[in-house]
Amino acid sequence: MATSVRRTTLTLPTAPVGPDNPLPALRPLDEVHRVDDRTRATLPTDMARQVAYAPLRSVLPVRLRDGYGRDRAPAALDAIVLENDQLRVTVLPGLGGRVHSLVHKPTGRELLYRNPVLQPADFALNGAWFSGGIEWNIGATGHTTLSCAPLHAARVPAPDAADGGAMVRLWEWERLRDLPFQVDLWLPADSAFLYVGVRIRNPHHLPAPVYWWSNIAVPEDEHTRVLAPADDAWHFGYTRTLGKVPVPEWDGADRTYPLRGAYPADYFYEVPDGARRWIASLDADGGGLVQTSTDLLRGRKLFVWGAGPGGRRWQQWLTEPGTGGYAEIQAGLARTQLEHIPLEAGEEFAWLEAYGPLTADPAAVHGADWAAARHETETRLEAALPRAAVDAAYAAWRPYADAEPAERLATGSGWGALEIERGGFQLPGTPFDPDTLGEEQEPWRRLLRTGALPDWEPGPSRADPGASVVAPAWRDLLEAAPSTAAAEYHLGVAQWHAGDRAQAERSWERSLRCAETPWTLRCLAVADTAAGHPARAAERLLRAVRLLLASAAGPEPETSPEPEAPPVLETAGTGQGGAQREAGAVSVATPPIAADPLALETAEAALGREAIVALLAADRADDARAVLDGLRPAIRARGRFRLLRAQVLLAQGDALAARAVFDEGFEVCDLREGDEALSDTWYAIVERLATGTEDPLTEEDRARTHAEHPLPVAYEFRMRPA
């Protein structure tokens, strides 16, 4: 059959991603994939330099996505299917362009781990992520913020277009690094390999840090072996240590078998210069998936969950009972995922990947001779898809990378169109059309066209301050804009992102003088926390929650006044905005917040959680309890707030009631990768019950208490030794 491209729908049990968190992501990343300076000093020079290059401080301007739960119902998802005689490829353009399925038609074999459900979990840099398939990770160390976001998609002529071939092009504007990228997928006639052409462009005047890893989920069992052309690997565990280890055996086990370790870990293979880039996951019979690429994509990695209780619990958490486990084989631009690579102004990175079935002699694949196992696998790969053929396919694709889309298949965000309007960039092949602009971009278009950012208006949007933009060009426009509550708020966010915290605080203070809003109070509370003023941060957040709840309920009740803010040193900016800032406040009225139920519930949950955490940090457990009790019942019933209740009760000295919360059972839907809050809280409770006081236990007594009261399996998500 000729290669076909068609749109369809895929029905899966789905937990909706939910609304975005309205609070800007000002806090540093809690990313677990970091190493300290002492470890970095032991690394090869180029690796150490790239590990230190432009690490992400926050996910601004992207918003957090933590509004999902664990209640799943069948949902129809937009899908695109590419198919020829050999392969059927299913792509989800509305979910980061994820390749959900890759079926080898002659054998009927699914080459990927195909998750039977769509269950978001807190693994992406901005929260919501789901497991399975092939994901395209761009941005910074971690899973992309586009994991659960729509991409643009279109049908484009393929390099073999003479016989009617077509590609599916996926593209978006990646906002963390402010870069456009594209992913072209096609199936040459009669090919058993999916070809993927990737391009990242830097249209700006300065170098930009780039991160890319293609993450491929593959089925695992006790016989699964992952092979790559390497004798060494960089091991990274959740103890945040990075060190070189031998391949395949290390620490008493053959680590190329994903289940021969207890804890989750990364193995970044040291592929020698000049060697072909490939990685394969093969089963007991020597069959499975192989991925290869042109040489620019140098890195190869194995991620394992391990056979321990924490890794197994995470696997269950990400899918449904009775589903088999998975490992990930990955390919990236650098040797490790801790690194970022500079992309010069006006330049681009481009490469080609290929994915397909592979069958090798199982005796060689699973033999004790690692060199022979690798040689057998690479020989079979060369027979199935010669290295020269991959290079030739890349050369054939390059002229088509600029081809204009022939038919739109899906629509992504309007942020790329906004950047095109501001910067006038010419990006052949990836049109960010004006018709993709939406409500989120409209205030910024007004700023661009009139020099003024619209102020907040009463209405449903008042339960949300609106999305921020933080790039230097936008910050300059905000500096020159007339001073309003909204403009000063967003200017402060942009200044905070740039590392200018003092100016950010000044801008937020000016926003408060224009109109007192929960959003600006919360920003100042984050600044207070960063500056070591937990009591002031707690008071501001308490005030913010009261404002929000009062706006939803009607007239605001009597409350203690906001503590007097520290003096603000005014500095004049350039243009009209600077003059207005120097003149002082323009309004002191507090605009009402319309009672849009979903928006208000989202804001209430986000602010309430931060206020409770801050009050506990300030040793104000009774006030934290009051905030918790004042939230609507639907919010208090969420697992995150059940955990907070246990922590509040413990802080109030009622360890027995805190234990009862755990005994009743709850699920923290947005539990973060590497987060040990569940185990930490549990053991703090059992230790308090053991002593009846806050006095610390001896190490011997602590060990005995932990052994007598082990963490229940339902709460076991630890990714490292206790």
Buried (B, 14 or more C-beta within 10 A) or exposed (E): EEBBBEBEEBEBBBBBBBBBBBBBBBBEBEBBBBBEEEBBEEBEEEBBEBBBBBBBBBBBBBBBBBBBBEEBEEBEBBBBBBBBBBBBBBBBBBBBBBBBBBBBBEEEBBBBBBBEBBBBBBBBBBBBBBBBBBBBBBBBBBBBBBBBBBBBBBBBBBBBBEEEBBBBBBBBBBBBBBBBBBBBBBBBBEBBBBBBBBBBBBBBEEBBBBBBBBBBBBBBEEBBBBBBBBEBBBBBBBEBEBEBBBBBBBEEEBBBBBBBBBBBBBBBBBBEEEBBBBBBBBBBEBBBBBBBBBBBBBBBBBBBBBBBBBBBBBBBBBBEEEBEBBBBBBBBBBBBBBBBBBBEEEEBBBBBBBBBBBBBBBEBBBEEEBEBBBBBBBEBBBEBBEBEBBEEBBEBBBEBBEBEBEEBBBBBBBBBBBBBBBBEBEBEBBBBBEEBBEEBBBBBBEBBEEBBBBBBEEEBBBBBBBBBBBBEEBBBBBBBBBBBBBBBBBBBBBBBBBEBBEBBBBBBBBBBBBBBBBBBBBBBBBBBBBEEBBBBBBBBBBBBBBBBBBBBEEEEEEEEEBEEBEEBEEEEBEBBBBEBBEEEBBEEEBBEBBBBEEBBBBBBBBBBBBBBBBBBBBEBBEBBBBBBEBBBEEBBEBBBBBBBBBBBBBBBEBBEBBBEBBEEEBBBBBBBBBBBBBBEBBBBBBBBBBBEEEEEBEEEEBEEBBEEBEBEEEBBBBBBEE
